[in-house]
Amino acid sequence: MIPYGQLFILSYTKPSANSDINAWSRLPFDVQVDGDAAGDDFVLRNGNNTLPVAFKWRGGAPVSGDSIWEEPGPRNLTSDQQGATSCEDQPFSQAWVRFELRSSELQSILPGSYSGNFSVDIGQGSASYHSDVNFTVNLPTLVKISGLDDMVLTRRGNNRYRQDEPFCVFVSGGADYRIKASGGAEANAPFLLSNGSNTIPYRVRLSSDGSKLSKVDPGKWLEAKNSSTSLNCSDSNNTKVRVVVLDKWINGKPAGVYKGTLYLTVEPL
């Protein structure tokens, strides 16, 4: 859950002609929330797109039980709360509202500005107070690479070593993206395996659609499709990278273990 909350102060008492606050009596009340909804869920809207949101309430001093977060849902009531004799009468005068977005819901939601209009009615019987609450959240495009592991070049064929490594690319709403590779932290670092001062170059191929592979130069972008709407591709993969080392690049090199680090960067289009 991703929470957004706000504290507010309220006073709810039984009217009295006596100006002495101590002579006033607390008036129990409950809370009803209504607004933009789809079925039993409150929602934020961006055109035809909807984002489920939890609207929660917490009173400072319930009539019974502890002060807890409640999620009454559209047109339902919270538990009874004890009214305050004044705005300084804590904890009776304290109350909170909070919106919560489920992280799982953000995976398949298109980026943009999502808004909702909600009403909060506080009271008991004919004595009540009405307030409107507007809530907006701006969702950026989310991107994640996962599933990559260390590669050991052991596969032989056509006078070369070749190894594939599948992985997952997630982009909000399954949008298109671009990907680039480099042999180091610098954007255009060459593709090199090293053993001390000795180096062996290697070739990198990236996929633009999950299957077709294209040779890429260090730091050069490749536009791609087939991103996932699941953060980890539902425990699977949707693309791959291939590393190739030709025999002619190895010939004459001292024996030993040659290592390198391949950097992959993804950006939404």
For each residue, the residues with C-beta under 8 A, 3 or more apart:
1: 54 100 101 102 103
2: 100 101 102 103 106
3: 98 99 100
4: 98 99 100 101 135 137
5: 96 97 98 99
6: 96 97 98
7: 94 95 96
8: 95 96 97
9: 87 93 94 95
10: 84 87 93 95 122 129
11: 83 84 85 86 87 89 93
12: 26 27 29 83 84 122 123 129
13: 16 24 25 26 27 83 84 85 86
14: 24 25 26 27 83
15:
16: 13 23 24 25
17:
18: 23 24
19:
20: 23 24
21: 24 85 86
22: 85
23: 16 18 20
24: 13 14 16 18 20 21 85
25: 13 14 16
26: 12 13 14 82 83 84 85 92
27: 12 13 14 83 124 127
28: 63 80 81 82 83 124
29: 12 80 81 83 122 123 124
30: 77 78 79 80 81 122 123 124
31: 57 59 72 77 78 81 120 121 122
32: 72 75 76 77 78 120 121
33: 42 55 57 72 73 74 75 76 118 119 120 121
34: 37 74 75 118 119 121
35: 42 55 74 116 117 118 119 133
36: 42 43 44 45 116 117 118
37: 34 40 41 42 43 74
38: 41 43 50 52
39:
40: 37 73 74
41: 37 38 52 53 73 74
42: 33 35 36 37 52 53 54 55 73 74 116 118
43: 36 37 38 50 51 52 53 116
44: 36 50 51 53 114 115 116 135 136 137
45: 36 49 50 51 114 115 116
46: 49 50 51 110 112 113 114 115
47:
48:
49: 45 46 109 110 112 114
50: 38 43 44 45 46
51: 43 44 45 46 101 105 106 109 114 137 139
52: 38 41 42 43 102 105
53: 41 42 43 44 99 100 101 116 135
54: 1 42 71 99 100 101 102
55: 33 35 42 71 72 97 98 99 118
56: 69 70 71 97 98 99 100
57: 31 33 69 70 71 72 78 95 96 97 98 120
58: 67 68 69 70 95 96 97 98
59: 31 62 67 78 79 81 82 94 95
60: 67 81 84 90 91 92 93 94 95
61: 67 81 82 91 92 94
62: 59 65 66 67 68 79 80 81 82
63: 28 79 80 81 82
64: 79 80
65: 62 68 79
66: 62
67: 58 59 60 61 62 91
68: 58 62 65
69: 56 57 58 96 98
70: 56 57 58 78 79
71: 54 55 56 57
72: 31 32 33 55 57 76 77 78
73: 33 40 41 42 76
74: 33 34 35 37 40 41 42
75: 32 33 34
76: 32 33 72 73
77: 30 31 32 72
78: 30 31 32 57 59 70 72 81
79: 30 59 62 63 64 65 70
80: 28 29 30 62 63 64 124
81: 28 29 30 31 59 60 61 62 63 78 95
82: 26 28 59 61 62 63 92
83: 11 12 13 14 26 27 28 29 92
84: 10 11 12 13 26 60 87 89 90 92 93
85: 11 13 21 22 24 26 89 92
86: 11 13 21 89 93
87: 9 10 11 84 93
88: 93
89: 11 84 85 86 92 93
90: 60 84 93 94
91: 60 61 67 94
92: 26 60 61 82 83 84 85 89
93: 9 10 11 60 84 86 87 88 89 90
94: 7 9 59 60 61 90 91
95: 7 8 9 10 57 58 59 60 81
96: 5 6 7 8 57 58 69
97: 5 6 8 55 56 57 58 120 133
98: 3 4 5 6 55 56 57 58 69
99: 3 4 5 53 54 55 56 135 137
100: 1 2 3 4 53 54 56
101: 1 2 4 51 53 54 105 106 137
102: 1 2 52 54 105 106
103: 1 2 106 107
104: 107
105: 51 52 101 102 108 109
106: 2 51 101 102 103 109 139 142 172
107: 103 104 142 170 172 229 230 231
108: 105 173 174 229
109: 49 51 105 106 114 139 172 173
110: 46 49 172 173 175
111: 139 140 141 142 172 173
112: 46 49 138 139
113: 46 136 137 138 139
114: 44 45 46 49 51 109 136 137 138 139
115: 44 45 46 134 135 136 137
116: 35 36 42 43 44 45 53 134 135 136
117: 35 36 132 133 134
118: 33 34 35 36 42 55 132 133 134 135
119: 33 34 35 130 131 132 133
120: 31 32 33 57 97 130 131 132 133
121: 31 32 33 34 128 129 130 131
122: 10 12 29 30 31 128 129 130 131
123: 12 29 30 127 128 129
124: 27 28 29 30 80 127 128
125: 128
126:
127: 27 123 124
128: 121 122 123 124 125
129: 10 12 121 122 123
130: 119 120 121 122
131: 119 120 121 122
132: 117 118 119 120
133: 35 97 117 118 119 120
134: 115 116 117 118
135: 4 44 53 99 115 116 118
136: 44 113 114 115 116
137: 4 44 51 99 101 113 114 115
138: 112 113 114
139: 51 106 109 111 112 113 114 142 172
140: 111 172
141: 111 171 172 175 268
142: 106 107 111 139 170 171 172
143: 169 170 171 172 177 266 267 268
144: 168 169 170 231
145: 148 167 168 169 170 264 266
146: 167 168 170 231 232 233
147: 166 167 168 232 233 237
148: 145 165 167 264
149: 165
150:
151: 163 165 243
152: 163
153: 161 162 163 243 245
154: 161 163
155: 161 162 163
156: 160 161 162
157: 160 162
158:
159: 246 247 248
160: 156 157 244 245 246 247
161: 153 154 155 156 244 245 247
162: 153 155 156 157 242 243 244 245
163: 151 152 153 154 155 242 243
164: 240 241 242
165: 148 149 151 240 241 242 243
166: 147 237 239 240
167: 145 146 147 148 237 239 240 241
168: 144 145 146 147 228 232 233 236 237 238 239
169: 143 144 145 177 179 224 227 228 238 239 266
170: 107 142 143 144 145 146 227 228 229 230 231 232 233
171: 141 142 143 174 175 176 177 227 228 266 268
172: 106 107 109 110 111 139 140 141 142 143 175 229 268
173: 108 109 110 111 229
174: 108 171 227 228 229
175: 110 141 171 172 227 268 269
176: 171 223 224 225 227 268 269
177: 143 169 171 223 224 227 266 267 268 269
178: 221 222 223 224 266 267 269
179: 169 206 221 222 224 264 265 266 267
180: 187 216 219 220 221 222 264 265
181: 191 204 206 216 218 241 262 263 264 265
182: 185 186 187 188 189 191 218 219 262 263 265
183: 189 190 191 192 218 260 261 262 263
184: 189 190 261 263
185: 182 189 263
186: 182 189
187: 180 182 218 219
188: 182 218 219
189: 182 183 184 185 186 218 219 263
190: 183 184 201 218
191: 181 182 183 201 202 203 204 218 260 262
192: 183 199 200 201 202 260
193: 199 200 201 202 245 258 259 260
194: 198 199 200 258 259 260
195: 198 199 253 254 256 257 258 259
196: 256
197:
198: 194 195 253 254 256 258
199: 192 193 194 195 258
200: 192 193 194 245 249 250 253 258
201: 190 191 192 193 245 249
202: 191 192 193 243 244 245 249 260
203: 191 215 243 244 245 246
204: 181 191 215 216 241 242 243 244 262
205: 213 214 215 216 241 242 244
206: 179 181 213 214 216 222 224 239 241 242 264
207: 210 211 212 213 214 224 239 240 241
208: 212 214 222 223 224 225
209: 212 224 225 226
210: 207 225 226 238 239 240
211: 207
212: 207 208 209
213: 205 206 207 240 242
214: 205 206 207 208 222
215: 203 204 205
216: 180 181 204 205 206 220 222
217: 220
218: 181 182 183 187 188 189 190 191
219: 180 182 187 188 189
220: 180 216 217
221: 178 179 180 267
222: 178 179 180 206 208 214 216
223: 176 177 178 208 269
224: 169 176 177 178 179 206 207 208 209 227 239
225: 176 208 209 210
226: 209 210 238 239
227: 169 170 171 174 175 176 177 224 238
228: 168 169 170 171 174 231 233 234 238
229: 107 108 170 172 173 174
230: 107 170 233 234
231: 107 144 146 170 228
232: 146 147 168 170 235 236
233: 146 147 168 170 228 230 236 237 238
234: 228 230
235: 232
236: 168 232 233
237: 147 166 167 168 233 240
238: 168 169 210 226 227 228 233
239: 166 167 168 169 206 207 210 224 226
240: 164 165 166 167 207 210 213 237
241: 164 165 167 181 204 205 206 207 262 264
242: 162 163 164 165 204 205 206 213
243: 151 153 162 163 165 202 203 204 262
244: 160 161 162 202 203 204 205
245: 153 160 161 162 193 200 201 202 203 249 250
246: 159 160 203 249 250
247: 159 160 161 250 251
248: 159 251
249: 200 201 202 245 246
250: 200 245 246 247 253
251: 247 248
252:
253: 195 198 200 250 258
254: 195 198
255:
256: 195 196 198
257: 195
258: 193 194 195 198 199 200 253
259: 193 194 195
260: 183 191 192 193 194 202
261: 183 184
262: 181 182 183 191 204 241 243
263: 181 182 183 184 185 189
264: 145 148 179 180 181 206 241
265: 179 180 181 182
266: 143 145 169 171 177 178 179
267: 143 177 178 179 221
268: 141 143 171 172 175 176 177
269: 175 176 177 178 223
